[in-house]
């Protein structure tokens, strides 16, 4: 059994829910908490001013039907990622409202996500991505507190275009890789699953949109933070990550046209890989430098220190 380490679980500032919380937190801090908890939490019920405005703006989207949710699952798809300032992403919402609907949660359209990534002691998953291997994997347990769901998820990149995603349902709040989970992984990854260990937790707020007229999902992630059990932490500052998931790829959808009009360019980035590289400057990362420079060039006076690994809190 591979347990979660005693990480902070306060996550990003979350939207309030009408149901019971999973346990109080001390707010949106990123460092370790005084308690031993390692499972998901519903986060603080107080909103940052940005998250409050985001939750309000997201109400412009009608809720997606269950039938459309099933049709837009897209476990095999083409992923296109963008990084921009969160205010730019926020500003795109109104013009997308007639072409997309939202994946709803109990609190509205903004959901809290908590992901624990697993890797080998040699960080094989990280280095496979860094080297640009045609076949590479990311392994995580992801908690969806708003829907009280947890999954073991494996994302496999088979080339520079196609991404496969496979997942195994877990009991909500599960924090270990047991016999069934290891067997599931053996059927997918080409290395010893017994070596896998939890290495990094990433929390964020997400708005998930489903296209009405095309086979497409769009996710907009805000207030991203990463932290390790040893206390190292890093945030994406005022940046947002937008991911367009399509089958097949198409540049003529409303979101793709809006992103092009905003002057945004695709970035081949991974939250796990970028956060690991920023938190561990001793690791080789030459292939990642274009993405790291792009993040640096988007910095603002408020968050420029976040992009300097020598200033990172530990």
C-alpha positions as CSV (number, residue, x, y, z in Angstrom):
1,X,0.0,0.0,0.0
2,X,1.3,3.4,-0.9
3,X,-0.2,6.1,1.3
4,X,-0.6,9.8,0.6
5,X,1.9,11.9,2.5
6,X,0.6,14.3,5.1
7,X,0.1,17.2,2.7
8,X,-1.8,20.4,3.2
9,X,-5.3,19.9,1.8
10,X,-6.6,23.4,2.1
11,X,-6.4,23.8,-1.7
12,X,-7.4,27.0,-3.5
13,X,-10.1,29.2,-2.2
14,X,-13.3,27.3,-3.1
15,X,-16.9,28.2,-3.7
16,X,-19.3,27.7,-0.8
17,X,-21.6,24.6,-0.9
18,X,-24.9,23.9,0.6
19,X,-23.9,20.5,1.8
20,X,-21.6,19.4,4.6
21,X,-17.9,20.1,4.3
22,X,-15.3,17.4,4.6
23,X,-13.5,19.2,7.4
24,X,-12.5,22.8,8.2
25,X,-9.3,24.3,6.9
26,X,-7.4,27.3,7.8
27,X,-7.9,29.0,4.5
28,X,-6.1,29.1,1.2
29,X,-2.6,28.7,2.6
30,X,-0.3,26.3,0.7
31,X,2.0,25.0,3.5
32,X,1.5,22.0,5.6
33,X,-1.3,22.1,8.1
34,X,-1.0,21.1,11.8
35,X,-3.3,18.1,11.4
36,X,-2.5,14.7,9.8
37,X,-5.2,14.8,7.2
38,X,-4.2,14.0,3.6
39,X,-7.5,13.4,1.9
40,X,-9.7,15.9,0.0
41,X,-11.4,18.8,1.7
42,X,-14.0,21.2,0.5
43,X,-11.7,24.2,1.2
44,X,-12.5,27.4,2.8
45,X,-16.1,28.7,2.5
46,X,-14.7,32.3,2.1
47,X,-14.1,33.6,-1.4
48,X,-11.3,35.6,-2.7
49,X,-12.5,38.6,-4.6
50,X,-11.4,37.0,-7.9
51,X,-13.0,33.7,-7.2
52,X,-16.2,35.5,-6.2
53,X,-16.3,37.3,-9.5
54,X,-15.4,34.1,-11.4
55,X,-18.3,32.2,-9.7
56,X,-20.7,35.0,-10.7
57,X,-19.4,35.3,-14.3
58,X,-19.7,31.5,-14.7
59,X,-23.4,31.6,-14.0
60,X,-23.9,32.8,-17.6
61,X,-23.5,29.2,-18.7
62,X,-26.5,26.9,-18.6
63,X,-26.0,23.5,-17.0
64,X,-25.1,20.6,-19.3
65,X,-27.5,17.7,-19.5
66,X,-26.4,14.2,-18.4
67,X,-26.8,13.0,-22.0
68,X,-24.4,15.7,-23.3
69,X,-21.9,15.0,-20.5
70,X,-21.7,11.4,-21.6
71,X,-21.3,12.3,-25.2
72,X,-18.5,14.8,-24.4
73,X,-16.4,12.5,-22.1
74,X,-13.6,12.3,-24.8
75,X,-11.3,9.9,-23.1
76,X,-9.3,9.7,-26.4
77,X,-8.8,13.2,-27.8
78,X,-6.4,15.9,-29.0
79,X,-5.5,18.4,-26.2
80,X,-4.5,22.0,-26.9
81,X,-3.2,24.0,-23.9
82,X,-2.8,27.7,-23.4
83,X,-1.6,29.9,-20.5
84,X,-2.7,33.4,-20.0
85,X,-3.5,35.9,-17.3
86,X,-6.6,35.0,-15.4
87,X,-8.3,38.3,-16.2
88,X,-8.0,37.5,-20.0
89,X,-9.6,34.1,-19.4
90,X,-12.3,35.6,-17.3
91,X,-13.1,38.1,-20.1
92,X,-13.7,35.3,-22.6
93,X,-16.6,33.8,-20.8
94,X,-19.4,36.1,-21.9
95,X,-18.7,35.5,-25.6
96,X,-18.7,31.7,-25.2
97,X,-22.1,31.6,-23.4
98,X,-24.2,30.8,-26.5
99,X,-21.9,28.0,-27.7
100,X,-21.1,26.1,-24.5
101,X,-22.8,24.8,-21.4
102,X,-21.2,24.1,-18.0
103,X,-20.5,20.9,-16.1
104,X,-22.5,21.8,-13.0
105,X,-21.6,21.1,-9.3
106,X,-23.7,21.6,-6.2
107,X,-22.3,25.1,-5.6
108,X,-22.7,26.4,-9.2
109,X,-20.3,26.0,-12.1
110,X,-16.9,26.4,-10.4
111,X,-15.5,23.2,-9.0
112,X,-12.5,22.5,-6.7
113,X,-10.0,19.9,-7.9
114,X,-7.3,18.2,-5.9
115,X,-4.7,16.0,-7.6
116,X,-2.0,13.9,-6.1
117,X,0.7,12.9,-8.7
118,X,2.7,9.7,-8.4
119,X,6.2,9.1,-9.9
120,X,9.1,6.7,-9.4
121,X,12.1,7.6,-7.2
122,X,14.0,8.5,-10.4
123,X,11.0,10.7,-11.5
124,X,10.5,8.6,-14.7
125,X,7.2,10.3,-15.6
126,X,8.7,13.8,-15.3
127,X,11.8,12.9,-17.3
128,X,9.8,11.1,-20.0
129,X,7.9,14.3,-20.5
130,X,11.0,16.4,-20.3
131,X,12.7,14.3,-23.0
132,X,9.6,14.4,-25.2
133,X,9.2,10.6,-25.4
134,X,6.5,9.7,-27.8
135,X,4.9,7.3,-25.2
136,X,4.7,8.9,-21.7
137,X,2.3,8.7,-18.7
138,X,1.0,10.9,-15.9
139,X,-0.4,9.1,-12.9
140,X,-2.6,10.7,-10.3
141,X,-5.4,10.3,-7.8
142,X,-7.8,13.1,-8.4
143,X,-10.5,14.1,-5.9
144,X,-13.6,16.0,-7.0
145,X,-14.9,17.2,-3.6
146,X,-18.0,19.0,-5.0
147,X,-19.2,15.7,-6.5
148,X,-17.7,13.5,-3.8
149,X,-15.8,11.4,-6.3
150,X,-12.3,10.1,-6.5
151,X,-10.5,8.4,-9.4
152,X,-7.1,6.9,-10.1
153,X,-6.3,8.4,-13.5
154,X,-3.6,7.7,-16.1
155,X,-3.1,10.1,-19.0
156,X,-1.0,8.5,-21.8
157,X,0.5,10.6,-24.5
158,X,1.0,8.3,-27.5
159,X,2.5,10.9,-29.8
160,X,2.6,14.7,-30.0
161,X,-1.1,14.8,-30.8
162,X,-3.3,12.1,-29.2
163,X,-3.9,11.7,-25.5
164,X,-5.6,8.7,-23.9
165,X,-7.1,8.9,-20.5
166,X,-8.1,5.8,-18.4
167,X,-9.4,5.9,-14.9
168,X,-10.5,3.7,-12.1
169,X,-13.3,4.7,-9.7
170,X,-12.2,4.8,-6.0
171,X,-14.0,5.3,-2.8
172,X,-14.3,9.1,-2.2
173,X,-11.2,10.3,-0.4
174,X,-9.2,7.1,-1.1
175,X,-5.5,7.8,-0.6
176,X,-3.6,4.6,-1.4
177,X,-2.6,2.4,-4.3
178,X,-3.8,-1.0,-3.2
179,X,-3.8,-4.4,-5.0
180,X,-6.6,-3.5,-7.4
181,X,-5.1,-0.1,-8.2
182,X,-1.7,-1.6,-8.9
183,X,-3.2,-4.2,-11.2
184,X,-5.0,-1.5,-13.1
185,X,-1.7,0.4,-13.5
186,X,0.2,-2.7,-14.7
187,X,-2.1,-3.0,-17.7
188,X,-1.2,0.5,-18.8
189,X,2.3,1.6,-17.7
190,X,5.6,-0.1,-18.8
191,X,7.4,0.2,-15.5
192,X,7.1,-1.3,-12.0
193,X,4.1,0.1,-10.3
194,X,5.5,-0.9,-6.9
195,X,8.0,1.9,-7.2
196,X,5.4,4.6,-7.5
197,X,5.1,7.1,-4.7
198,X,3.1,10.3,-4.2
199,X,5.3,13.2,-5.0
200,X,3.2,16.4,-5.6
201,X,-0.2,17.7,-5.0
202,X,-1.8,20.4,-7.2
203,X,-5.0,22.1,-6.3
204,X,-7.1,24.5,-8.4
205,X,-10.5,25.9,-9.3
206,X,-12.0,24.7,-12.6
207,X,-14.8,25.8,-15.0
208,X,-15.6,22.9,-17.4
209,X,-17.5,23.7,-20.6
210,X,-19.1,21.4,-23.1
211,X,-19.6,22.5,-26.7
212,X,-23.1,22.4,-28.0
213,X,-22.2,22.1,-31.7
214,X,-18.9,20.1,-31.7
215,X,-17.2,17.2,-30.0
216,X,-15.3,19.4,-27.6
217,X,-14.6,20.1,-24.0
218,X,-13.0,23.2,-22.6
219,X,-11.5,23.5,-19.1
220,X,-10.3,26.8,-17.5
221,X,-8.2,26.4,-14.4
222,X,-7.6,29.2,-11.9
223,X,-5.8,29.7,-8.6
224,X,-3.4,26.8,-9.1
225,X,-1.0,25.8,-6.3
226,X,1.4,23.0,-6.0
227,X,3.0,21.6,-2.8
228,X,5.1,18.7,-1.5
229,X,5.1,16.9,1.8
230,X,8.5,18.4,2.6
231,X,6.9,21.9,2.5
232,X,8.2,23.2,-0.9
233,X,5.5,25.1,-2.7
234,X,4.9,27.0,-5.9
235,X,1.9,28.8,-7.3
236,X,0.9,29.8,-10.9
237,X,0.3,33.3,-9.6
238,X,-2.3,35.2,-11.6
239,X,-2.1,32.8,-14.6
240,X,-4.9,30.6,-15.8
241,X,-4.5,27.4,-17.8
242,X,-7.0,26.8,-20.6
243,X,-7.2,23.3,-22.2
244,X,-9.3,22.5,-25.3
245,X,-10.1,18.8,-25.7
246,X,-11.3,17.7,-29.1
247,X,-12.1,14.6,-31.2
248,X,-11.2,15.4,-33.9
249,X,-9.0,18.5,-33.7
250,X,-10.6,21.7,-35.2
251,X,-9.4,25.3,-35.2
252,X,-12.8,26.7,-36.2
253,X,-14.7,26.3,-33.0
254,X,-15.8,29.3,-31.0
255,X,-13.1,28.8,-28.2
256,X,-10.3,28.3,-30.7
257,X,-11.3,31.4,-32.6
258,X,-11.5,33.4,-29.4
259,X,-8.1,32.3,-28.2
260,X,-6.6,33.1,-31.6
261,X,-8.2,36.6,-31.6
262,X,-6.7,37.2,-28.1
263,X,-3.3,36.4,-29.5
264,X,-2.7,33.3,-27.5
265,X,-0.4,30.5,-28.7
266,X,-0.5,26.8,-27.9
267,X,1.9,25.7,-25.2
268,X,2.9,22.0,-24.7
269,X,2.8,22.2,-21.0
270,X,1.9,19.9,-18.1
271,X,1.0,21.3,-14.7
272,X,2.9,18.4,-13.0
273,X,6.0,18.8,-15.1
274,X,6.1,22.6,-14.9
275,X,5.6,22.7,-11.1
276,X,8.2,20.0,-10.6
277,X,10.7,21.9,-12.7
278,X,10.1,25.1,-10.8
279,X,10.3,23.5,-7.4
280,X,13.4,21.5,-8.3
281,X,15.9,23.6,-10.3
282,X,18.5,21.0,-9.9
283,X,16.6,18.7,-12.3
284,X,17.5,18.8,-16.0
285,X,14.9,20.8,-17.9
286,X,16.4,22.1,-21.1
287,X,13.4,20.9,-23.2
288,X,11.0,22.7,-20.8
289,X,12.8,26.1,-21.1
290,X,10.4,27.5,-23.8
291,X,7.4,26.8,-21.5
292,X,9.2,28.2,-18.4
293,X,10.2,31.3,-20.3
294,X,6.7,31.8,-21.5
295,X,5.5,31.7,-17.9
296,X,8.3,34.1,-16.9
297,X,7.4,36.5,-19.7
298,X,3.8,36.6,-18.5
299,X,4.8,37.6,-15.0
300,X,3.4,40.7,-13.3
301,X,5.0,42.7,-10.4
302,X,2.7,40.9,-8.0
303,X,3.7,37.4,-8.9
304,X,7.2,37.6,-10.5
305,X,8.8,36.2,-7.4
306,X,6.8,33.0,-7.9
307,X,8.8,32.3,-11.1
308,X,12.2,32.4,-9.4
309,X,13.1,29.0,-7.9
310,X,15.8,30.6,-5.7
311,X,13.0,32.5,-3.9
312,X,10.7,29.5,-3.4
313,X,9.4,28.9,0.1
314,X,10.4,25.6,1.7
